[in-house]
Amino acid sequence: MVSPERLESMQQGWVRLLASFGTSPVAAYPVFDILVAAYSSPERQYHNLEHLAEVFRVAARLGSITDENRALHLAIWFHDAVYDSRAADNEARSAALAVDLLGPLGVSAAVLERVQRLVLATAHHAAESAAADRETSILLDADLAILGAAQERYHRYAAAIRQEYAWVPDAEYRNGRARVLEGFLKRQRIFRTELLFQEGEAQARTNIRQELGHLAGT
């Protein structure tokens, strides 16, 4: 859960970011409200404002947000703007929503294109083949940083994911979740940035193996 103070800070950051494109606060607030409402949907047990705040926090550690990488900041806001656990095109729909909402605010076509590419890169099936540029690496690592969290936080994350897929029968969920987790273990590196690799790679692999054991009933 995000505190009112944290939400206010996020709103201020949003207004400053949009001001860099010449957008007034009056024009920026409605899109902020749309995003907050989306991330606050009751069916979101993990992909919510807390996750969004964590992604921003990790991204800030990996690289400061400046005028040169405003697209990254926008992509963080929109990377889970559309989230439906029954759908397979959330990233594509989130990228399209970014264009629809940001275009009228004066965000340039070049920035919008970059935002789209970054959001699309967060799809699990596309992550390994995504471009290796610094902004993509920061976004992907910040999005997956939860994998290398302390054990208690990881357990809370895993339980929240199960809640988001409550409509899936248990055996089917265990098989599907195991395939996703095994895909991470097969990667040469889960984390692309050196900082996250050094800090979280070993813990992430431990967390994943423990969850796989739980899914297998061992």
Biotite code that builds the C-alpha atoms (Angstrom):
import biotite.structure as struc

atoms = struc.array([
    struc.Atom([0.000, 0.000, 0.000], chain_id="A", res_id=1, res_name="MET", atom_name="CA", element="C"),
    struc.Atom([1.295, 3.456, -0.902], chain_id="A", res_id=2, res_name="VAL", atom_name="CA", element="C"),
    struc.Atom([1.005, 6.160, 1.740], chain_id="A", res_id=3, res_name="SER", atom_name="CA", element="C"),
    struc.Atom([-0.765, 9.458, 0.950], chain_id="A", res_id=4, res_name="PRO", atom_name="CA", element="C"),
    struc.Atom([2.584, 11.195, 1.255], chain_id="A", res_id=5, res_name="GLU", atom_name="CA", element="C"),
    struc.Atom([4.186, 8.845, -1.268], chain_id="A", res_id=6, res_name="ARG", atom_name="CA", element="C"),
    struc.Atom([1.268, 9.279, -3.658], chain_id="A", res_id=7, res_name="LEU", atom_name="CA", element="C"),
    struc.Atom([1.561, 13.053, -3.366], chain_id="A", res_id=8, res_name="GLU", atom_name="CA", element="C"),
    struc.Atom([5.272, 12.795, -4.141], chain_id="A", res_id=9, res_name="SER", atom_name="CA", element="C"),
    struc.Atom([4.490, 10.671, -7.196], chain_id="A", res_id=10, res_name="MET", atom_name="CA", element="C"),
    struc.Atom([1.944, 13.228, -8.346], chain_id="A", res_id=11, res_name="GLN", atom_name="CA", element="C"),
    struc.Atom([4.481, 16.033, -7.988], chain_id="A", res_id=12, res_name="GLN", atom_name="CA", element="C"),
    struc.Atom([7.005, 14.024, -9.985], chain_id="A", res_id=13, res_name="GLY", atom_name="CA", element="C"),
    struc.Atom([4.424, 13.401, -12.686], chain_id="A", res_id=14, res_name="TRP", atom_name="CA", element="C"),
    struc.Atom([3.606, 17.111, -12.960], chain_id="A", res_id=15, res_name="VAL", atom_name="CA", element="C"),
    struc.Atom([7.305, 18.027, -13.174], chain_id="A", res_id=16, res_name="ARG", atom_name="CA", element="C"),
    struc.Atom([7.884, 15.403, -15.846], chain_id="A", res_id=17, res_name="LEU", atom_name="CA", element="C"),
    struc.Atom([4.983, 16.580, -17.992], chain_id="A", res_id=18, res_name="LEU", atom_name="CA", element="C"),
    struc.Atom([5.998, 20.216, -17.467], chain_id="A", res_id=19, res_name="ALA", atom_name="CA", element="C"),
    struc.Atom([9.222, 19.387, -19.313], chain_id="A", res_id=20, res_name="SER", atom_name="CA", element="C"),
    struc.Atom([7.047, 18.791, -22.384], chain_id="A", res_id=21, res_name="PHE", atom_name="CA", element="C"),
    struc.Atom([5.237, 22.093, -21.898], chain_id="A", res_id=22, res_name="GLY", atom_name="CA", element="C"),
    struc.Atom([2.169, 20.472, -20.307], chain_id="A", res_id=23, res_name="THR", atom_name="CA", element="C"),
    struc.Atom([0.354, 22.451, -17.640], chain_id="A", res_id=24, res_name="SER", atom_name="CA", element="C"),
    struc.Atom([-0.561, 20.844, -14.301], chain_id="A", res_id=25, res_name="PRO", atom_name="CA", element="C"),
    struc.Atom([-4.250, 21.232, -15.170], chain_id="A", res_id=26, res_name="VAL", atom_name="CA", element="C"),
    struc.Atom([-3.727, 19.090, -18.273], chain_id="A", res_id=27, res_name="ALA", atom_name="CA", element="C"),
    struc.Atom([-1.401, 16.627, -16.524], chain_id="A", res_id=28, res_name="ALA", atom_name="CA", element="C"),
    struc.Atom([-3.618, 15.814, -13.538], chain_id="A", res_id=29, res_name="TYR", atom_name="CA", element="C"),
    struc.Atom([-6.389, 13.915, -15.403], chain_id="A", res_id=30, res_name="PRO", atom_name="CA", element="C"),
    struc.Atom([-3.913, 11.433, -16.918], chain_id="A", res_id=31, res_name="VAL", atom_name="CA", element="C"),
    struc.Atom([-2.298, 10.986, -13.522], chain_id="A", res_id=32, res_name="PHE", atom_name="CA", element="C"),
    struc.Atom([-5.727, 10.181, -12.094], chain_id="A", res_id=33, res_name="ASP", atom_name="CA", element="C"),
    struc.Atom([-6.343, 7.621, -14.853], chain_id="A", res_id=34, res_name="ILE", atom_name="CA", element="C"),
    struc.Atom([-3.056, 5.885, -14.074], chain_id="A", res_id=35, res_name="LEU", atom_name="CA", element="C"),
    struc.Atom([-3.631, 5.885, -10.319], chain_id="A", res_id=36, res_name="VAL", atom_name="CA", element="C"),
    struc.Atom([-7.101, 4.430, -10.824], chain_id="A", res_id=37, res_name="ALA", atom_name="CA", element="C"),
    struc.Atom([-5.684, 1.703, -13.059], chain_id="A", res_id=38, res_name="ALA", atom_name="CA", element="C"),
    struc.Atom([-2.953, 0.707, -10.593], chain_id="A", res_id=39, res_name="TYR", atom_name="CA", element="C"),
    struc.Atom([-5.486, 0.834, -7.742], chain_id="A", res_id=40, res_name="SER", atom_name="CA", element="C"),
    struc.Atom([-7.916, -1.657, -9.276], chain_id="A", res_id=41, res_name="SER", atom_name="CA", element="C"),
    struc.Atom([-9.011, -4.153, -6.587], chain_id="A", res_id=42, res_name="PRO", atom_name="CA", element="C"),
    struc.Atom([-7.982, -7.184, -8.656], chain_id="A", res_id=43, res_name="GLU", atom_name="CA", element="C"),
    struc.Atom([-4.378, -5.979, -8.606], chain_id="A", res_id=44, res_name="ARG", atom_name="CA", element="C"),
    struc.Atom([-2.724, -7.620, -5.649], chain_id="A", res_id=45, res_name="GLN", atom_name="CA", element="C"),
    struc.Atom([0.834, -7.139, -6.914], chain_id="A", res_id=46, res_name="TYR", atom_name="CA", element="C"),
    struc.Atom([0.781, -5.005, -10.073], chain_id="A", res_id=47, res_name="HIS", atom_name="CA", element="C"),
    struc.Atom([-0.388, -1.996, -8.119], chain_id="A", res_id=48, res_name="ASN", atom_name="CA", element="C"),
    struc.Atom([0.864, 1.350, -6.832], chain_id="A", res_id=49, res_name="LEU", atom_name="CA", element="C"),
    struc.Atom([3.243, -0.342, -4.400], chain_id="A", res_id=50, res_name="GLU", atom_name="CA", element="C"),
    struc.Atom([4.905, -2.152, -7.302], chain_id="A", res_id=51, res_name="HIS", atom_name="CA", element="C"),
    struc.Atom([5.023, 1.087, -9.284], chain_id="A", res_id=52, res_name="LEU", atom_name="CA", element="C"),
    struc.Atom([6.690, 2.891, -6.381], chain_id="A", res_id=53, res_name="ALA", atom_name="CA", element="C"),
    struc.Atom([9.218, 0.064, -6.005], chain_id="A", res_id=54, res_name="GLU", atom_name="CA", element="C"),
    struc.Atom([10.084, 0.224, -9.704], chain_id="A", res_id=55, res_name="VAL", atom_name="CA", element="C"),
    struc.Atom([10.691, 3.960, -9.433], chain_id="A", res_id=56, res_name="PHE", atom_name="CA", element="C"),
    struc.Atom([12.825, 3.450, -6.335], chain_id="A", res_id=57, res_name="ARG", atom_name="CA", element="C"),
    struc.Atom([15.041, 0.825, -7.955], chain_id="A", res_id=58, res_name="VAL", atom_name="CA", element="C"),
    struc.Atom([15.274, 2.767, -11.221], chain_id="A", res_id=59, res_name="ALA", atom_name="CA", element="C"),
    struc.Atom([16.427, 5.824, -9.267], chain_id="A", res_id=60, res_name="ALA", atom_name="CA", element="C"),
    struc.Atom([19.251, 3.746, -7.775], chain_id="A", res_id=61, res_name="ARG", atom_name="CA", element="C"),
    struc.Atom([20.278, 2.449, -11.191], chain_id="A", res_id=62, res_name="LEU", atom_name="CA", element="C"),
    struc.Atom([20.246, 5.777, -12.991], chain_id="A", res_id=63, res_name="GLY", atom_name="CA", element="C"),
    struc.Atom([18.870, 9.224, -12.287], chain_id="A", res_id=64, res_name="SER", atom_name="CA", element="C"),
    struc.Atom([15.892, 10.458, -14.300], chain_id="A", res_id=65, res_name="ILE", atom_name="CA", element="C"),
    struc.Atom([16.958, 13.459, -16.389], chain_id="A", res_id=66, res_name="THR", atom_name="CA", element="C"),
    struc.Atom([15.736, 15.355, -19.426], chain_id="A", res_id=67, res_name="ASP", atom_name="CA", element="C"),
    struc.Atom([17.734, 12.896, -21.521], chain_id="A", res_id=68, res_name="GLU", atom_name="CA", element="C"),
    struc.Atom([15.806, 9.845, -20.336], chain_id="A", res_id=69, res_name="ASN", atom_name="CA", element="C"),
    struc.Atom([12.297, 11.147, -19.809], chain_id="A", res_id=70, res_name="ARG", atom_name="CA", element="C"),
    struc.Atom([11.015, 8.270, -21.934], chain_id="A", res_id=71, res_name="ALA", atom_name="CA", element="C"),
    struc.Atom([12.185, 5.850, -19.252], chain_id="A", res_id=72, res_name="LEU", atom_name="CA", element="C"),
    struc.Atom([10.237, 7.730, -16.603], chain_id="A", res_id=73, res_name="HIS", atom_name="CA", element="C"),
    struc.Atom([7.101, 7.663, -18.737], chain_id="A", res_id=74, res_name="LEU", atom_name="CA", element="C"),
    struc.Atom([7.605, 3.987, -19.546], chain_id="A", res_id=75, res_name="ALA", atom_name="CA", element="C"),
    struc.Atom([7.732, 3.151, -15.847], chain_id="A", res_id=76, res_name="ILE", atom_name="CA", element="C"),
    struc.Atom([4.394, 4.875, -15.363], chain_id="A", res_id=77, res_name="TRP", atom_name="CA", element="C"),
    struc.Atom([2.806, 2.990, -18.246], chain_id="A", res_id=78, res_name="PHE", atom_name="CA", element="C"),
    struc.Atom([4.521, -0.411, -18.135], chain_id="A", res_id=79, res_name="HIS", atom_name="CA", element="C"),
    struc.Atom([1.620, -2.003, -16.231], chain_id="A", res_id=80, res_name="ASP", atom_name="CA", element="C"),
    struc.Atom([-1.053, 0.592, -16.988], chain_id="A", res_id=81, res_name="ALA", atom_name="CA", element="C"),
    struc.Atom([-3.132, -2.198, -18.511], chain_id="A", res_id=82, res_name="VAL", atom_name="CA", element="C"),
    struc.Atom([-3.054, -5.415, -16.525], chain_id="A", res_id=83, res_name="TYR", atom_name="CA", element="C"),
    struc.Atom([-5.476, -8.293, -17.031], chain_id="A", res_id=84, res_name="ASP", atom_name="CA", element="C"),
    struc.Atom([-4.272, -11.680, -15.819], chain_id="A", res_id=85, res_name="SER", atom_name="CA", element="C"),
    struc.Atom([-6.512, -13.316, -18.430], chain_id="A", res_id=86, res_name="ARG", atom_name="CA", element="C"),
    struc.Atom([-4.904, -11.442, -21.329], chain_id="A", res_id=87, res_name="ALA", atom_name="CA", element="C"),
    struc.Atom([-1.664, -11.970, -23.229], chain_id="A", res_id=88, res_name="ALA", atom_name="CA", element="C"),
    struc.Atom([-1.358, -8.488, -24.711], chain_id="A", res_id=89, res_name="ASP", atom_name="CA", element="C"),
    struc.Atom([-1.090, -6.277, -21.638], chain_id="A", res_id=90, res_name="ASN", atom_name="CA", element="C"),
    struc.Atom([2.223, -4.741, -22.705], chain_id="A", res_id=91, res_name="GLU", atom_name="CA", element="C"),
    struc.Atom([0.946, -3.909, -26.184], chain_id="A", res_id=92, res_name="ALA", atom_name="CA", element="C"),
    struc.Atom([-2.206, -2.357, -24.766], chain_id="A", res_id=93, res_name="ARG", atom_name="CA", element="C"),
    struc.Atom([-0.196, -0.417, -22.169], chain_id="A", res_id=94, res_name="SER", atom_name="CA", element="C"),
    struc.Atom([2.088, 0.928, -24.912], chain_id="A", res_id=95, res_name="ALA", atom_name="CA", element="C"),
    struc.Atom([-0.922, 1.946, -27.004], chain_id="A", res_id=96, res_name="ALA", atom_name="CA", element="C"),
    struc.Atom([-2.493, 3.656, -23.990], chain_id="A", res_id=97, res_name="LEU", atom_name="CA", element="C"),
    struc.Atom([0.693, 5.670, -23.482], chain_id="A", res_id=98, res_name="ALA", atom_name="CA", element="C"),
    struc.Atom([0.423, 7.005, -27.029], chain_id="A", res_id=99, res_name="VAL", atom_name="CA", element="C"),
    struc.Atom([-3.285, 7.750, -26.655], chain_id="A", res_id=100, res_name="ASP", atom_name="CA", element="C"),
    struc.Atom([-2.895, 9.642, -23.376], chain_id="A", res_id=101, res_name="LEU", atom_name="CA", element="C"),
    struc.Atom([0.485, 11.319, -23.844], chain_id="A", res_id=102, res_name="LEU", atom_name="CA", element="C"),
    struc.Atom([0.168, 12.428, -27.464], chain_id="A", res_id=103, res_name="GLY", atom_name="CA", element="C"),
    struc.Atom([-2.461, 15.087, -26.694], chain_id="A", res_id=104, res_name="PRO", atom_name="CA", element="C"),
    struc.Atom([-0.264, 16.386, -23.860], chain_id="A", res_id=105, res_name="LEU", atom_name="CA", element="C"),
    struc.Atom([2.486, 17.434, -26.226], chain_id="A", res_id=106, res_name="GLY", atom_name="CA", element="C"),
    struc.Atom([4.880, 14.512, -25.849], chain_id="A", res_id=107, res_name="VAL", atom_name="CA", element="C"),
    struc.Atom([6.801, 14.250, -29.108], chain_id="A", res_id=108, res_name="SER", atom_name="CA", element="C"),
    struc.Atom([6.444, 11.360, -31.545], chain_id="A", res_id=109, res_name="ALA", atom_name="CA", element="C"),
    struc.Atom([10.079, 10.404, -30.989], chain_id="A", res_id=110, res_name="ALA", atom_name="CA", element="C"),
    struc.Atom([9.608, 10.131, -27.219], chain_id="A", res_id=111, res_name="VAL", atom_name="CA", element="C"),
    struc.Atom([6.349, 8.223, -27.665], chain_id="A", res_id=112, res_name="LEU", atom_name="CA", element="C"),
    struc.Atom([8.073, 5.732, -29.928], chain_id="A", res_id=113, res_name="GLU", atom_name="CA", element="C"),
    struc.Atom([10.750, 5.202, -27.309], chain_id="A", res_id=114, res_name="ARG", atom_name="CA", element="C"),
    struc.Atom([8.161, 4.792, -24.562], chain_id="A", res_id=115, res_name="VAL", atom_name="CA", element="C"),
    struc.Atom([6.381, 2.172, -26.657], chain_id="A", res_id=116, res_name="GLN", atom_name="CA", element="C"),
    struc.Atom([9.578, 0.188, -27.220], chain_id="A", res_id=117, res_name="ARG", atom_name="CA", element="C"),
    struc.Atom([10.431, 0.257, -23.529], chain_id="A", res_id=118, res_name="LEU", atom_name="CA", element="C"),
    struc.Atom([6.979, -0.856, -22.411], chain_id="A", res_id=119, res_name="VAL", atom_name="CA", element="C"),
    struc.Atom([6.894, -3.662, -24.978], chain_id="A", res_id=120, res_name="LEU", atom_name="CA", element="C"),
    struc.Atom([10.302, -4.860, -23.736], chain_id="A", res_id=121, res_name="ALA", atom_name="CA", element="C"),
    struc.Atom([8.768, -5.701, -20.344], chain_id="A", res_id=122, res_name="THR", atom_name="CA", element="C"),
    struc.Atom([6.876, -8.656, -21.829], chain_id="A", res_id=123, res_name="ALA", atom_name="CA", element="C"),
    struc.Atom([8.476, -11.799, -20.381], chain_id="A", res_id=124, res_name="HIS", atom_name="CA", element="C"),
    struc.Atom([8.655, -13.477, -23.779], chain_id="A", res_id=125, res_name="HIS", atom_name="CA", element="C"),
    struc.Atom([10.435, -10.447, -25.243], chain_id="A", res_id=126, res_name="ALA", atom_name="CA", element="C"),
    struc.Atom([12.713, -9.579, -22.328], chain_id="A", res_id=127, res_name="ALA", atom_name="CA", element="C"),
    struc.Atom([15.692, -11.722, -23.304], chain_id="A", res_id=128, res_name="GLU", atom_name="CA", element="C"),
    struc.Atom([15.736, -10.435, -26.869], chain_id="A", res_id=129, res_name="SER", atom_name="CA", element="C"),
    struc.Atom([15.092, -6.809, -25.897], chain_id="A", res_id=130, res_name="ALA", atom_name="CA", element="C"),
    struc.Atom([17.705, -4.214, -26.776], chain_id="A", res_id=131, res_name="ALA", atom_name="CA", element="C"),
    struc.Atom([20.634, -4.060, -24.372], chain_id="A", res_id=132, res_name="ALA", atom_name="CA", element="C"),
    struc.Atom([20.687, -0.263, -24.082], chain_id="A", res_id=133, res_name="ASP", atom_name="CA", element="C"),
    struc.Atom([20.946, 1.291, -20.634], chain_id="A", res_id=134, res_name="ARG", atom_name="CA", element="C"),
    struc.Atom([17.335, 2.499, -20.337], chain_id="A", res_id=135, res_name="GLU", atom_name="CA", element="C"),
    struc.Atom([15.906, -0.890, -21.284], chain_id="A", res_id=136, res_name="THR", atom_name="CA", element="C"),
    struc.Atom([18.225, -2.606, -18.813], chain_id="A", res_id=137, res_name="SER", atom_name="CA", element="C"),
    struc.Atom([17.188, -0.230, -16.024], chain_id="A", res_id=138, res_name="ILE", atom_name="CA", element="C"),
    struc.Atom([13.477, -0.728, -16.688], chain_id="A", res_id=139, res_name="LEU", atom_name="CA", element="C"),
    struc.Atom([13.688, -4.516, -16.915], chain_id="A", res_id=140, res_name="LEU", atom_name="CA", element="C"),
    struc.Atom([15.852, -4.819, -13.801], chain_id="A", res_id=141, res_name="ASP", atom_name="CA", element="C"),
    struc.Atom([13.646, -2.441, -11.817], chain_id="A", res_id=142, res_name="ALA", atom_name="CA", element="C"),
    struc.Atom([10.556, -4.385, -12.886], chain_id="A", res_id=143, res_name="ASP", atom_name="CA", element="C"),
    struc.Atom([12.114, -7.729, -11.869], chain_id="A", res_id=144, res_name="LEU", atom_name="CA", element="C"),
    struc.Atom([13.936, -6.504, -8.758], chain_id="A", res_id=145, res_name="ALA", atom_name="CA", element="C"),
    struc.Atom([11.296, -8.219, -6.613], chain_id="A", res_id=146, res_name="ILE", atom_name="CA", element="C"),
    struc.Atom([12.817, -11.567, -7.599], chain_id="A", res_id=147, res_name="LEU", atom_name="CA", element="C"),
    struc.Atom([15.917, -10.692, -5.586], chain_id="A", res_id=148, res_name="GLY", atom_name="CA", element="C"),
    struc.Atom([14.033, -9.315, -2.594], chain_id="A", res_id=149, res_name="ALA", atom_name="CA", element="C"),
    struc.Atom([14.411, -10.569, 0.956], chain_id="A", res_id=150, res_name="ALA", atom_name="CA", element="C"),
    struc.Atom([12.637, -13.864, 1.524], chain_id="A", res_id=151, res_name="GLN", atom_name="CA", element="C"),
    struc.Atom([9.664, -12.403, 3.400], chain_id="A", res_id=152, res_name="GLU", atom_name="CA", element="C"),
    struc.Atom([8.979, -9.797, 0.684], chain_id="A", res_id=153, res_name="ARG", atom_name="CA", element="C"),
    struc.Atom([9.367, -12.415, -2.035], chain_id="A", res_id=154, res_name="TYR", atom_name="CA", element="C"),
    struc.Atom([6.846, -14.691, -0.317], chain_id="A", res_id=155, res_name="HIS", atom_name="CA", element="C"),
    struc.Atom([4.369, -11.795, -0.155], chain_id="A", res_id=156, res_name="ARG", atom_name="CA", element="C"),
    struc.Atom([4.943, -11.153, -3.862], chain_id="A", res_id=157, res_name="TYR", atom_name="CA", element="C"),
    struc.Atom([4.417, -14.807, -4.791], chain_id="A", res_id=158, res_name="ALA", atom_name="CA", element="C"),
    struc.Atom([1.209, -14.941, -2.770], chain_id="A", res_id=159, res_name="ALA", atom_name="CA", element="C"),
    struc.Atom([-0.044, -11.744, -4.424], chain_id="A", res_id=160, res_name="ALA", atom_name="CA", element="C"),
    struc.Atom([0.607, -13.172, -7.888], chain_id="A", res_id=161, res_name="ILE", atom_name="CA", element="C"),
    struc.Atom([-1.414, -16.261, -6.967], chain_id="A", res_id=162, res_name="ARG", atom_name="CA", element="C"),
    struc.Atom([-4.278, -13.994, -5.901], chain_id="A", res_id=163, res_name="GLN", atom_name="CA", element="C"),
    struc.Atom([-4.179, -12.210, -9.255], chain_id="A", res_id=164, res_name="GLU", atom_name="CA", element="C"),
    struc.Atom([-4.608, -15.612, -10.894], chain_id="A", res_id=165, res_name="TYR", atom_name="CA", element="C"),
    struc.Atom([-7.230, -16.844, -8.433], chain_id="A", res_id=166, res_name="ALA", atom_name="CA", element="C"),
    struc.Atom([-9.435, -17.800, -11.386], chain_id="A", res_id=167, res_name="TRP", atom_name="CA", element="C"),
    struc.Atom([-6.876, -20.426, -12.507], chain_id="A", res_id=168, res_name="VAL", atom_name="CA", element="C"),
    struc.Atom([-7.277, -23.941, -11.021], chain_id="A", res_id=169, res_name="PRO", atom_name="CA", element="C"),
    struc.Atom([-4.461, -24.852, -8.652], chain_id="A", res_id=170, res_name="ASP", atom_name="CA", element="C"),
    struc.Atom([-2.808, -27.568, -10.738], chain_id="A", res_id=171, res_name="ALA", atom_name="CA", element="C"),
    struc.Atom([-2.901, -25.408, -13.861], chain_id="A", res_id=172, res_name="GLU", atom_name="CA", element="C"),
    struc.Atom([-1.474, -22.453, -11.962], chain_id="A", res_id=173, res_name="TYR", atom_name="CA", element="C"),
    struc.Atom([1.366, -24.497, -10.501], chain_id="A", res_id=174, res_name="ARG", atom_name="CA", element="C"),
    struc.Atom([2.372, -25.738, -13.957], chain_id="A", res_id=175, res_name="ASN", atom_name="CA", element="C"),
    struc.Atom([2.149, -22.325, -15.592], chain_id="A", res_id=176, res_name="GLY", atom_name="CA", element="C"),
    struc.Atom([3.937, -20.504, -12.792], chain_id="A", res_id=177, res_name="ARG", atom_name="CA", element="C"),
    struc.Atom([6.678, -23.140, -12.759], chain_id="A", res_id=178, res_name="ALA", atom_name="CA", element="C"),
    struc.Atom([7.266, -22.623, -16.489], chain_id="A", res_id=179, res_name="ARG", atom_name="CA", element="C"),
    struc.Atom([7.687, -18.880, -15.945], chain_id="A", res_id=180, res_name="VAL", atom_name="CA", element="C"),
    struc.Atom([10.080, -19.362, -13.045], chain_id="A", res_id=181, res_name="LEU", atom_name="CA", element="C"),
    struc.Atom([12.116, -22.011, -14.846], chain_id="A", res_id=182, res_name="GLU", atom_name="CA", element="C"),
    struc.Atom([12.481, -19.574, -17.721], chain_id="A", res_id=183, res_name="GLY", atom_name="CA", element="C"),
    struc.Atom([14.193, -17.117, -15.379], chain_id="A", res_id=184, res_name="PHE", atom_name="CA", element="C"),
    struc.Atom([16.555, -19.786, -14.066], chain_id="A", res_id=185, res_name="LEU", atom_name="CA", element="C"),
    struc.Atom([17.567, -20.717, -17.610], chain_id="A", res_id=186, res_name="LYS", atom_name="CA", element="C"),
    struc.Atom([18.777, -17.205, -18.313], chain_id="A", res_id=187, res_name="ARG", atom_name="CA", element="C"),
    struc.Atom([22.492, -16.634, -18.110], chain_id="A", res_id=188, res_name="GLN", atom_name="CA", element="C"),
    struc.Atom([21.684, -13.556, -16.058], chain_id="A", res_id=189, res_name="ARG", atom_name="CA", element="C"),
    struc.Atom([18.349, -12.522, -14.581], chain_id="A", res_id=190, res_name="ILE", atom_name="CA", element="C"),
    struc.Atom([19.565, -8.984, -14.003], chain_id="A", res_id=191, res_name="PHE", atom_name="CA", element="C"),
    struc.Atom([21.252, -6.928, -16.703], chain_id="A", res_id=192, res_name="ARG", atom_name="CA", element="C"),
    struc.Atom([22.752, -4.083, -14.684], chain_id="A", res_id=193, res_name="THR", atom_name="CA", element="C"),
    struc.Atom([25.884, -4.833, -12.702], chain_id="A", res_id=194, res_name="GLU", atom_name="CA", element="C"),
    struc.Atom([24.451, -3.366, -9.494], chain_id="A", res_id=195, res_name="LEU", atom_name="CA", element="C"),
    struc.Atom([21.342, -5.573, -9.485], chain_id="A", res_id=196, res_name="LEU", atom_name="CA", element="C"),
    struc.Atom([23.356, -8.570, -10.643], chain_id="A", res_id=197, res_name="PHE", atom_name="CA", element="C"),
    struc.Atom([25.774, -8.217, -7.738], chain_id="A", res_id=198, res_name="GLN", atom_name="CA", element="C"),
    struc.Atom([23.103, -7.420, -5.172], chain_id="A", res_id=199, res_name="GLU", atom_name="CA", element="C"),
    struc.Atom([20.237, -9.648, -6.199], chain_id="A", res_id=200, res_name="GLY", atom_name="CA", element="C"),
    struc.Atom([21.147, -12.410, -8.678], chain_id="A", res_id=201, res_name="GLU", atom_name="CA", element="C"),
    struc.Atom([22.002, -15.080, -6.112], chain_id="A", res_id=202, res_name="ALA", atom_name="CA", element="C"),
    struc.Atom([19.021, -14.226, -3.911], chain_id="A", res_id=203, res_name="GLN", atom_name="CA", element="C"),
    struc.Atom([16.703, -14.241, -6.927], chain_id="A", res_id=204, res_name="ALA", atom_name="CA", element="C"),
    struc.Atom([17.796, -17.735, -7.918], chain_id="A", res_id=205, res_name="ARG", atom_name="CA", element="C"),
    struc.Atom([17.387, -18.933, -4.332], chain_id="A", res_id=206, res_name="THR", atom_name="CA", element="C"),
    struc.Atom([13.909, -17.410, -4.097], chain_id="A", res_id=207, res_name="ASN", atom_name="CA", element="C"),
    struc.Atom([12.853, -18.930, -7.410], chain_id="A", res_id=208, res_name="ILE", atom_name="CA", element="C"),
    struc.Atom([14.124, -22.392, -6.534], chain_id="A", res_id=209, res_name="ARG", atom_name="CA", element="C"),
    struc.Atom([12.317, -22.257, -3.198], chain_id="A", res_id=210, res_name="GLN", atom_name="CA", element="C"),
    struc.Atom([9.061, -21.243, -4.886], chain_id="A", res_id=211, res_name="GLU", atom_name="CA", element="C"),
    struc.Atom([9.478, -24.026, -7.430], chain_id="A", res_id=212, res_name="LEU", atom_name="CA", element="C"),
    struc.Atom([9.882, -26.468, -4.558], chain_id="A", res_id=213, res_name="GLY", atom_name="CA", element="C"),
    struc.Atom([6.705, -25.122, -2.979], chain_id="A", res_id=214, res_name="HIS", atom_name="CA", element="C"),
    struc.Atom([4.826, -25.422, -6.271], chain_id="A", res_id=215, res_name="LEU", atom_name="CA", element="C"),
    struc.Atom([6.012, -29.020, -6.591], chain_id="A", res_id=216, res_name="ALA", atom_name="CA", element="C"),
    struc.Atom([4.908, -29.762, -3.049], chain_id="A", res_id=217, res_name="GLY", atom_name="CA", element="C"),
    struc.Atom([8.409, -30.499, -1.782], chain_id="A", res_id=218, res_name="THR", atom_name="CA", element="C"),
])
